[in-house]
Amino acid sequence: MIRSNHRVKAPSHMIVRAALGLHRLLERLARRVLTPEALVFTEVVRLARSEVLGALVALGVMDELRRPTTAAEIAGRLGLDADRLFRVLRAATQMGLVTLDRRGRFTATRIGRVLRSDHPSQSRELVRYFTSRGNRDAWSFLTHTLRTGENGFGKAHGTDVWTWFAEHPEERETFGRALMGLELGDAPFVASLFPWAEVAVICDVGGGCGVLLSEILLRNPRVAGVLVDAPAVLASAGQLLARCDVIDRVTLAPGSFFERVPPGHDAYLMKHILHDWDDTTCTRILGVVRQAMAPGAKALLVERLLDRHDTTSFAVLTDLQMMVACADGRERSREDFATLLRNSGFRPGRVFAGPTIAVIEGVAI
Ligand SMILES: C[S@@+](CC[C@H](N)C(=O)[O-])C[C@H]1O[C@@H](n2cnc3c(N)ncnc32)[C@H](O)[C@@H]1O
């Protein structure tokens, strides 16, 4: 069951920028002292790290680490092989998930604790999604994508990710919970980036479980919302909105942004929608949204900004995830978004850029 009442207090943008900068600096320093061969090895064995995370989560091992415990005790409780579990947990010490004491007992660290099933951050679901069959198989076609330009997910599964989710409800649920966890982290930043009180009704297109909409409405008591997504997604959104006590200000509108979205509102929010799609499809989605809007109404795109030659941003890796797992999605620069907006009947407006995410405004013309 999703814990929706977990609200993250966002650290200031300055602290986030400083922390990210320090992290990059330390990584650069570490790279200077290791040999290139050692670095190649370090990078390629990262695959093992994903698998360790995936196995510990899938087997519920982190739930058994509520006090210092030996691998044998956990193995006994979960019916696992004690020696192999010990070796996997020992490797997990290098990932900062657990510590190992002199008596051979493992203890979950603050990172390991977020992987427990009852932790509200849903990090466990993020691990499940990344190590799911749908995602892993798509990544296995990266060389094919580079040779042909063809999307990995489509090649692996013969369909796009959203159709796949419709046919694999368990993976869709996992993805939904993973997104909700990411949203819980992003929402306070986004809610503080833009002056939301200047709009009356926000239509959140592809709004998922409504985490961001709830956060905005909680902070802006005079603003109302409309949440558009697939019917199955909206079912869990309703519970969240009710728990956040904003449900009476929200209309749930099941539907597809390829067909129509509810008309006549003054702002259309789209967070992490366009990065799922190629330019042609983005123009199509923006065109459907534009059709619903009167001149002067705003499209508010919430996305990570990635300049072509930016090598430091976290978005460099999410760009690849979009390339592989979505329908040829990508992260984009300010100019890219401005072009998409211009091609879809909008005038590019203000850009509110935080350290990891931005609100990009387009005004309907
Ligand atoms: C990457 S998620 C972003 C969700 C949310 N805005 C966020 O930032 O967490 C994309 C969302 O688009 C929804 N979606 C996909 N295809 C859609 C369509 N044709 N019409 C409406 N929503 C759709 C998905 O169900 C999902 O909730």
The ligand as an SDF file (V2000), in Angstrom:
LIG
                    3D

 27 29  0  0  0  0  0  0  0  0999 V2000
    6.7320    9.4350  -16.8870 C   0  0  0  0  0  0  0  0  0  0  0  0
    5.1270    9.3540  -16.2370 S   0  0  0  0  0  0  0  0  0  0  0  0
    4.9800   10.9520  -15.4670 C   0  0  0  0  0  0  0  0  0  0  0  0
    3.9220   10.9730  -14.3990 C   0  0  0  0  0  0  0  0  0  0  0  0
    3.8850   12.2550  -13.5760 C   0  0  0  0  0  0  0  0  0  0  0  0
    3.5730   13.4190  -14.3880 N   0  0  0  0  0  0  0  0  0  0  0  0
    5.2070   12.4120  -12.8660 C   0  0  0  0  0  0  0  0  0  0  0  0
    5.9860   13.2840  -13.2140 O   0  0  0  0  0  0  0  0  0  0  0  0
    5.4540   11.6120  -11.9530 O   0  0  0  0  0  0  0  0  0  0  0  0
    4.1070    9.4810  -17.6470 C   0  0  0  0  0  0  0  0  0  0  0  0
    2.6340    9.4540  -17.2950 C   0  0  0  0  0  0  0  0  0  0  0  0
    1.8990    9.5970  -18.5030 O   0  0  0  0  0  0  0  0  0  0  0  0
    0.7900    8.7160  -18.4450 C   0  0  0  0  0  0  0  0  0  0  0  0
    0.3800    8.4520  -19.8270 N   0  0  0  0  0  0  0  0  0  0  0  0
    1.0010    7.6760  -20.7520 C   0  0  0  0  0  0  0  0  0  0  0  0
    0.3240    7.7020  -21.9180 N   0  0  0  0  0  0  0  0  0  0  0  0
   -0.7470    8.5260  -21.7100 C   0  0  0  0  0  0  0  0  0  0  0  0
   -1.7890    8.9810  -22.5410 C   0  0  0  0  0  0  0  0  0  0  0  0
   -1.8770    8.5810  -23.8230 N   0  0  0  0  0  0  0  0  0  0  0  0
   -2.7100    9.8400  -22.0250 N   0  0  0  0  0  0  0  0  0  0  0  0
   -2.6160   10.2480  -20.7190 C   0  0  0  0  0  0  0  0  0  0  0  0
   -1.6200    9.8590  -19.8850 N   0  0  0  0  0  0  0  0  0  0  0  0
   -0.7130    9.0000  -20.3770 C   0  0  0  0  0  0  0  0  0  0  0  0
    1.3110    7.5130  -17.7090 C   0  0  0  0  0  0  0  0  0  0  0  0
    0.2600    6.7230  -17.1680 O   0  0  0  0  0  0  0  0  0  0  0  0
    2.1690    8.1670  -16.6350 C   0  0  0  0  0  0  0  0  0  0  0  0
    1.4310    8.4650  -15.4950 O   0  0  0  0  0  0  0  0  0  0  0  0
  1  2  1  0
  2  3  1  0
  2 10  1  0
  3  4  1  0
  4  5  1  0
  5  6  1  0
  5  7  1  0
  7  8  2  0
  7  9  1  0
 10 11  1  0
 11 12  1  0
 11 26  1  0
 12 13  1  0
 13 14  1  0
 13 24  1  0
 14 15  1  0
 14 23  1  0
 15 16  2  0
 16 17  1  0
 17 18  1  0
 17 23  2  0
 18 19  1  0
 18 20  2  0
 20 21  1  0
 21 22  2  0
 22 23  1  0
 24 25  1  0
 24 26  1  0
 26 27  1  0
M  CHG  2   2   1   9  -1
M  END
$$$$
